[in-house]
């Protein structure tokens, strides 16, 4: 599960870099960050220590990878493209959740390679869950999470600068909101449930075809 989590975080960051490249910014490519190798994406605190603390404390488990650098001024349409670059990360985790969900369906219930409730199935279930959690959590419009980039694009011009300025508080702001603002975890949970229903519908539709 840890290996799949680290790989998923790496793919999340690589997706940011790939979309940035398509939008005109080669920074991530030039730094070797558009890669499925998770090692260049690992941040000792966000990728390893923070999730471990959350797991051991029995609390809300979240983390991240080393952010992919994006040069705002290289983008063809900077404000819009920053939103596209941001949404690519959660989108990659949603697709990964769908992939692991489909693997579970095929390996356990179609080919009968693994029995239900065995270790293999549980690992795949957890892979679905933490990818949905990464997607839903990063969509929160809290700077510097990915959802804040989309919100910056959507906000009226007069509010963008002050909202984007909150990013200087970084991780502290995220921790304060997650642990002290009522309802945030429920929103993440509901978003995960909605995404899971979408995946189930797509897999069912694919099976029907």
Kinemage of the C-alpha trace (Angstrom):
@kinemage 1
@onewidth
@group {chain A} dominant
@subgroup {mainchain}
@vectorlist {calphas} color= white
{ca unk a 1} P 0.000 0.000 0.000
{ca unk a 2} L 2.856 2.374 0.814
{ca unk a 3} L 4.494 1.640 -2.537
{ca unk a 4} L 1.239 2.268 -4.405
{ca unk a 5} L 0.686 5.490 -2.441
{ca unk a 6} L 4.139 6.826 -3.332
{ca unk a 7} L 3.634 5.857 -6.989
{ca unk a 8} L 0.219 7.554 -7.005
{ca unk a 9} L 1.700 10.753 -5.561
{ca unk a 10} L 4.401 10.648 -8.245
{ca unk a 11} L 1.865 10.242 -11.027
{ca unk a 12} L -0.119 13.154 -9.546
{ca unk a 13} L 2.913 15.437 -9.831
{ca unk a 14} L 3.945 14.104 -13.244
{ca unk a 15} L 0.440 14.921 -14.508
{ca unk a 16} L 0.916 18.532 -13.401
{ca unk a 17} L 4.195 18.710 -15.297
{ca unk a 18} L 2.827 17.056 -18.453
{ca unk a 19} L -0.125 19.453 -18.713
{ca unk a 20} L 2.179 22.406 -18.028
{ca unk a 21} L 4.366 21.257 -20.926
{ca unk a 22} L 1.331 21.021 -23.212
{ca unk a 23} L 0.386 24.558 -22.140
{ca unk a 24} L 3.810 25.934 -23.045
{ca unk a 25} L 5.990 25.573 -19.924
{ca unk a 26} L 8.900 23.062 -20.205
{ca unk a 27} L 10.211 23.671 -16.663
{ca unk a 28} L 9.065 20.328 -15.229
{ca unk a 29} L 10.369 18.430 -18.267
{ca unk a 30} L 13.754 20.155 -18.063
{ca unk a 31} L 14.041 19.241 -14.361
{ca unk a 32} L 13.163 15.590 -14.995
{ca unk a 33} L 9.838 15.777 -13.180
{ca unk a 34} L 7.634 14.349 -15.949
{ca unk a 35} L 8.420 10.785 -14.974
{ca unk a 36} L 6.596 7.822 -13.463
{ca unk a 37} L 9.646 7.145 -11.298
{ca unk a 38} L 8.411 8.248 -7.853
{ca unk a 39} L 11.856 9.073 -6.421
{ca unk a 40} L 12.203 12.601 -7.920
{ca unk a 41} L 8.748 13.455 -6.537
{ca unk a 42} L 9.363 12.377 -2.920
{ca unk a 43} L 9.345 15.052 -0.256
{ca unk a 44} L 10.661 13.649 3.078
{ca unk a 45} L 8.066 15.504 5.166
{ca unk a 46} L 4.955 15.533 2.968
{ca unk a 47} L 5.389 12.084 1.360
{ca unk a 48} L 6.738 10.078 4.280
{ca unk a 49} L 6.640 11.768 7.687
{ca unk a 50} L 3.246 13.504 7.574
{ca unk a 51} L 1.246 10.448 6.340
{ca unk a 52} L 3.076 8.284 8.911
{ca unk a 53} L 2.161 10.677 11.739
{ca unk a 54} L -1.466 10.685 10.606
{ca unk a 55} L -1.553 6.898 10.383
{ca unk a 56} L 0.084 6.303 13.761
{ca unk a 57} L -2.130 8.853 15.476
{ca unk a 58} L -5.266 7.323 13.975
{ca unk a 59} L -6.214 10.711 12.578
{ca unk a 60} L -6.916 12.130 9.136
{ca unk a 61} L -4.229 10.738 6.826
{ca unk a 62} L -3.015 13.042 4.096
{ca unk a 63} L 0.224 14.022 2.459
{ca unk a 64} L 1.748 15.142 -0.784
{ca unk a 65} L 4.790 15.040 -3.003
{ca unk a 66} L 7.412 17.621 -3.900
{ca unk a 67} L 5.499 20.238 -5.941
{ca unk a 68} L 6.294 20.391 -9.644
{ca unk a 69} L 7.643 23.849 -10.521
{ca unk a 70} L 5.570 25.742 -13.082
{ca unk a 71} L 6.657 29.036 -14.647
{ca unk a 72} L 3.475 31.097 -14.787
{ca unk a 73} L 4.890 33.371 -17.496
{ca unk a 74} L 5.702 30.525 -19.890
{ca unk a 75} L 2.061 29.466 -20.110
{ca unk a 76} L 0.124 30.561 -23.173
{ca unk a 77} L -2.918 31.668 -21.161
{ca unk a 78} L -1.431 31.836 -17.641
{ca unk a 79} L -4.535 32.093 -15.468
{ca unk a 80} L -6.537 29.462 -17.320
{ca unk a 81} L -3.553 27.178 -17.864
{ca unk a 82} L -2.618 27.235 -14.166
{ca unk a 83} L -6.135 25.942 -13.464
{ca unk a 84} L -5.678 23.186 -16.064
{ca unk a 85} L -2.272 22.245 -14.635
{ca unk a 86} L -3.797 22.109 -11.147
{ca unk a 87} L -6.799 19.973 -12.074
{ca unk a 88} L -4.528 17.436 -13.818
{ca unk a 89} L -3.282 16.122 -10.465
{ca unk a 90} L -6.657 15.202 -8.927
{ca unk a 91} L -7.800 13.933 -12.337
{ca unk a 92} L -4.863 11.507 -12.424
{ca unk a 93} L -5.802 10.182 -8.981
{ca unk a 94} L -9.421 9.740 -10.054
{ca unk a 95} L -8.250 7.712 -13.058
{ca unk a 96} L -5.905 5.670 -10.852
{ca unk a 97} L -8.786 4.944 -8.474
{ca unk a 98} L -10.786 3.709 -11.464
{ca unk a 99} L -7.858 1.561 -12.604
{ca unk a 100} L -7.432 -0.109 -9.200
{ca unk a 101} L -11.211 -0.555 -8.889
{ca unk a 102} L -11.266 -2.316 -12.267
{ca unk a 103} L -8.252 -4.462 -11.291
{ca unk a 104} L -10.108 -5.583 -8.165
{ca unk a 105} L -13.233 -6.425 -10.152
{ca unk a 106} L -11.315 -8.436 -12.749
{ca unk a 107} L -8.793 -10.202 -10.501
{ca unk a 108} L -11.158 -11.029 -7.638
{ca unk a 109} L -14.624 -11.354 -9.161
{ca unk a 110} L -14.042 -12.156 -12.829
{ca unk a 111} L -10.892 -14.310 -12.977
{ca unk a 112} L -11.084 -15.533 -9.363
{ca unk a 113} L -7.306 -15.186 -8.931
{ca unk a 114} L -7.648 -13.715 -5.430
{ca unk a 115} L -10.397 -14.613 -3.013
{ca unk a 116} L -12.550 -11.833 -1.479
{ca unk a 117} L -11.191 -10.283 1.735
{ca unk a 118} L -7.676 -11.625 1.189
{ca unk a 119} L -4.591 -9.404 1.377
{ca unk a 120} L -4.453 -8.755 -2.377
{ca unk a 121} L -8.013 -7.473 -2.517
{ca unk a 122} L -7.544 -5.325 0.590
{ca unk a 123} L -4.483 -3.659 -0.943
{ca unk a 124} L -6.462 -2.820 -4.100
{ca unk a 125} L -9.360 -1.465 -2.022
{ca unk a 126} L -6.979 0.775 -0.086
{ca unk a 127} L -5.406 1.939 -3.360
{ca unk a 128} L -8.857 3.023 -4.538
{ca unk a 129} L -9.550 4.789 -1.243
{ca unk a 130} L -6.325 6.769 -0.977
{ca unk a 131} L -6.450 7.839 -4.616
{ca unk a 132} L -9.999 9.084 -4.118
{ca unk a 133} L -8.809 10.827 -0.940
{ca unk a 134} L -5.940 12.493 -2.814
{ca unk a 135} L -8.301 13.664 -5.549
{ca unk a 136} L -10.992 14.950 -3.184
{ca unk a 137} L -8.593 16.562 -0.695
{ca unk a 138} L -6.610 18.383 -3.379
{ca unk a 139} L -9.808 19.793 -4.871
{ca unk a 140} L -10.480 21.769 -1.687
{ca unk a 141} L -10.164 25.489 -2.536
{ca unk a 142} L -7.567 26.088 0.190
{ca unk a 143} L -4.281 27.648 -0.969
{ca unk a 144} L -1.925 26.066 -1.937
{ca unk a 145} L -4.025 22.971 -2.797
{ca unk a 146} L -4.919 22.354 -6.439
{ca unk a 147} L -8.494 23.500 -5.959
{ca unk a 148} L -7.247 26.981 -5.066
{ca unk a 149} L -5.713 27.392 -8.549
{ca unk a 150} L -9.075 26.684 -10.109
{ca unk a 151} L -10.761 29.051 -7.658
{ca unk a 152} L -8.257 31.795 -8.510
{ca unk a 153} L -9.242 31.476 -12.160
{ca unk a 154} L -12.960 31.612 -11.338
{ca unk a 155} L -12.868 34.526 -8.888
{ca unk a 156} L -13.525 38.116 -10.008
{ca unk a 157} L -10.373 40.084 -10.789
{ca unk a 158} L -10.624 42.178 -7.635
{ca unk a 159} L -10.515 39.163 -5.321
{ca unk a 160} L -7.825 37.088 -7.030
{ca unk a 161} L -4.743 38.796 -5.607
{ca unk a 162} L -5.829 38.739 -1.971
{ca unk a 163} L -7.041 35.127 -2.262
{ca unk a 164} L -3.841 33.955 -3.966
{ca unk a 165} L -1.864 35.780 -1.261
{ca unk a 166} L -3.101 33.240 1.282
{ca unk a 167} L -0.741 30.737 -0.305
{ca unk a 168} L 2.184 32.196 1.659
{ca unk a 169} L 0.713 30.555 4.764
{ca unk a 170} L 0.951 27.197 2.931
{ca unk a 171} L 0.752 24.028 4.994
{ca unk a 172} L -0.171 25.887 8.182
{ca unk a 173} L -3.385 27.133 6.580
{ca unk a 174} L -4.248 23.658 5.286
{ca unk a 175} L -3.700 22.060 8.696
{ca unk a 176} L -5.765 24.727 10.470
{ca unk a 177} L -8.681 24.296 8.065
{ca unk a 178} L -8.602 20.479 8.078
{ca unk a 179} L -8.351 20.067 11.838
{ca unk a 180} L -10.319 23.042 13.140
{ca unk a 181} L -12.971 24.002 10.552
{ca unk a 182} L -16.115 21.886 11.068
{ca unk a 183} L -17.376 19.897 8.106
{ca unk a 184} L -14.197 19.835 5.996
{ca unk a 185} L -13.590 16.120 6.470
{ca unk a 186} L -17.251 15.426 5.728
{ca unk a 187} L -16.953 17.359 2.459
{ca unk a 188} L -13.915 15.293 1.491
{ca unk a 189} L -15.775 12.081 2.373
{ca unk a 190} L -18.855 13.055 0.378
{ca unk a 191} L -16.711 13.998 -2.623
{ca unk a 192} L -14.965 10.627 -2.425
{ca unk a 193} L -18.321 8.842 -2.318
{ca unk a 194} L -19.544 10.784 -5.357
{ca unk a 195} L -16.385 9.933 -7.286
{ca unk a 196} L -16.707 6.261 -6.343
{ca unk a 197} L -20.280 6.174 -7.638
{ca unk a 198} L -19.014 7.660 -10.897
{ca unk a 199} L -16.337 4.973 -11.180
{ca unk a 200} L -18.837 2.214 -10.432
{ca unk a 201} L -21.184 3.587 -13.107
{ca unk a 202} L -18.383 3.733 -15.687
{ca unk a 203} L -17.202 0.188 -14.940
{ca unk a 204} L -20.789 -1.095 -15.112
{ca unk a 205} L -21.358 0.713 -18.401
{ca unk a 206} L -18.080 -0.645 -19.772
{ca unk a 207} L -19.078 -4.170 -18.777
{ca unk a 208} L -22.426 -3.773 -20.513
{ca unk a 209} L -20.725 -2.748 -23.745
